[in-house]
Amino acid sequence: MSQTTKLSAKGQIAIPKAIRTARRWKAGMEFVVKETTDGVLLKPKKEPKRDGKTLTIDDLVGILPYKGPRRSIREMDEAVLREARKHA
């Protein structure tokens, strides 16, 4: 997802709503800002929690809507088995 924003005279940048919503970022959250060779990295100081558990990238995989053809249970099982064999 690529969107643009502007730096205000006060040095503030508005993060687009779609990104804030997808990441569950709320007003008042604190962030770590780090300069990298590719630009600036913005990370929440504390990860958002769900049911008292800190979310990881693995928790987020698969939550976006799938836009391809429907897959059968058999196809999904075969795909999972292929991936499991890669990591065995």
C-alpha positions as CSV (number, residue, x, y, z in Angstrom):
1,M,0.0,0.0,0.0
2,S,1.5,3.3,-1.1
3,Q,0.1,6.6,-0.2
4,T,1.4,10.2,0.1
5,T,1.3,12.7,2.9
6,K,2.9,16.1,3.7
7,L,5.2,17.4,6.4
8,S,3.5,20.3,8.2
9,A,5.2,23.5,9.2
10,K,5.3,22.0,12.8
11,G,7.2,18.9,11.5
12,Q,4.2,16.7,11.7
13,I,3.2,14.0,9.3
14,A,-0.3,12.5,9.1
15,I,-0.4,8.8,8.6
16,P,-3.2,7.8,6.2
17,K,-6.3,6.4,7.9
18,A,-6.2,3.1,6.0
19,I,-2.7,2.4,7.4
20,R,-3.7,3.4,11.0
21,T,-6.7,1.2,10.8
22,A,-4.9,-1.8,9.4
23,R,-2.2,-1.5,12.1
24,R,-4.7,-0.7,14.9
25,W,-2.7,2.5,15.7
26,K,-4.7,4.9,17.9
27,A,-4.2,8.5,19.0
28,G,-1.7,8.9,21.8
29,M,0.4,5.8,20.9
30,E,4.2,6.3,21.1
31,F,6.5,5.4,18.3
32,V,10.2,4.8,17.8
33,V,11.6,6.7,14.8
34,K,14.8,5.4,13.3
35,E,16.8,6.6,10.3
36,T,17.8,3.8,7.9
37,T,19.6,3.6,4.6
38,D,16.2,3.3,2.8
39,G,14.5,6.2,4.7
40,V,12.8,6.5,8.1
41,L,11.4,3.5,10.0
42,L,8.4,4.2,12.3
43,K,7.5,1.5,14.8
44,P,5.1,1.4,17.8
45,K,7.0,1.7,21.0
46,K,4.8,-1.1,22.4
47,E,3.2,-3.6,20.1
48,P,-0.6,-3.6,19.9
49,K,-2.1,-6.4,22.0
50,R,-5.1,-8.6,21.4
51,D,-6.6,-10.5,24.4
52,G,-3.4,-9.6,26.4
53,K,-1.1,-11.2,23.8
54,T,1.5,-9.3,21.9
55,L,0.8,-9.6,18.1
56,T,3.6,-11.0,15.9
57,I,3.8,-11.0,12.1
58,D,2.6,-14.6,12.2
59,D,-0.6,-13.4,13.9
60,L,-1.3,-11.0,11.0
61,V,-0.6,-13.3,8.1
62,G,-3.8,-14.2,6.3
63,I,-6.0,-11.4,7.6
64,L,-6.1,-9.5,4.4
65,P,-8.9,-10.4,1.9
66,Y,-7.9,-13.0,-0.7
67,K,-8.6,-11.8,-4.3
68,G,-7.8,-15.0,-6.2
69,P,-9.8,-18.0,-7.2
70,R,-11.4,-20.1,-4.5
71,R,-9.4,-23.0,-3.3
72,S,-10.7,-26.4,-2.1
73,I,-9.9,-27.8,1.3
74,R,-7.8,-30.5,-0.6
75,E,-5.8,-27.8,-2.4
76,M,-5.2,-25.9,0.9
77,D,-4.1,-29.2,2.6
78,E,-1.7,-29.9,-0.2
79,A,-0.2,-26.4,-0.1
80,V,0.2,-26.7,3.7
81,L,1.9,-30.1,3.3
82,R,4.3,-28.7,0.6
83,E,5.3,-25.9,2.9
84,A,5.8,-28.2,5.8
85,R,8.1,-30.4,3.7
86,K,10.2,-27.4,2.8
87,H,10.7,-26.6,6.5
88,A,11.3,-30.2,7.7
